[in-house]
Amino acid sequence: IAFPDAVYLVDAIEGGKELVEACKPALESNHVTKVIHDCKRDSE
């Protein structure tokens, strides 16, 4: 998650359900650009 003055890397596996729920509004927004690494793992 990036802002003009800070960048945060989010590991959904380590953060678990609580982190995913906290990030859900940004992840589901059409106004936010997402960059996902290792998408193969996400589809397994």
Buried (B, 14 or more C-beta within 10 A) or exposed (E): EEEEEEEEEEEEEEEEEEBEEEBEEEBEEEEEEEEEEEEEEEEE
